[in-house]
Amino acid sequence: MGAIPRWIDGDLAEAIRGIDSALALARLMHLGQVELEALDALCAISIANGDPDRAIEVGEQGLMLSKDRGEIWLRIPAELFDPSELAAWR
């Protein structure tokens, strides 16, 4: 994807464009892991750029996808922000 290096270099628009492109392709090709990684990157960039609404939106999408796949790697950050999320999983 290369979105994070673009964002670090100060090119937020290109970083988001790259993530959006990767996300669309991942969804089209049913590549769940790539979709999760794209959502995770977009969430991180949104948080760092002070856009909590967008971060929550994409973070929830990633969390739902992670839950549907039975994976836990994307759940862990959500549980840190909302301990009740951990209780919901048990």
N, C-alpha and C positions, 0 to 999 in steps of 0.2 A: 504494500500500500504506500509506504513512504510518507504517510500523513503527519506523523509526529515530527520527523525532521523538518518538514515544510513549516509546520506550526512553530517549532523552535526558531526557525530562521525568520519568523515574522510574517509568513504568508498564510494567514488564517483562511482566506477565501479558497486558496488552492488546496490546502489541507482538507477542508470540509468537502470540497468538490471531489477530491480523490477518495475520501471515505464514502461519500454518497454513491460514487460510481462502483466501488468495491461492494458496497452493501446491495445495490441493485443487482449486480452480477451474481453475488452469492445467493440471493433469494431466487433468482431466475434458474440457477443451476442446482438449487437445493443443497448448498454447501453450508450446513449449520455451523460448523466450527469457524469458518471464515466470517459468517454473519455475526457470530458472537464477538469475534475479535474486532470487527468493524464497529459494532455497537459500543464495545468497551472503549475503543479509541475515541469515538465521538463523544461519549460520556465524559471521559477525562478532559478532553479539549474544552467541552462546554463548561465544566466545573472551573477549570483554570481561567477561562475567559469571562467568568462572572455571569453565566447564563444557567442558573439553577433549574429553571423550568424545562429547558431543552435537555439538561443532564438527567433530570428525573424521567422525562418522557422516554429517552432512549435507554436509560438504565432499567426502567421497568420492562421495556421490550426485551432487553438482554436477559433479565432475570426470568421472565416468563419462558423464553426459549431455553434457557439453561435448565429450568425446572422440568419442562416438557421432555428434555433429552435425558433427564436423570443425572445431570452433571452438577458439580458443586463449585467449580472454580469461580464462576461469576456470582454465586450466591454469597460468598464470604464478604466482599465489600458491602453488600446490601445489609448483611447482618451486623456489620460494624456500625452502620448508620441507624439501624432500626432493630434492636434486640428482639422485638416481638416477631420479626420475620423468622428468627431462629426457632422460636416456639412453634410457629406455624408449620415448620418442617418436621417436627418431632411427633 
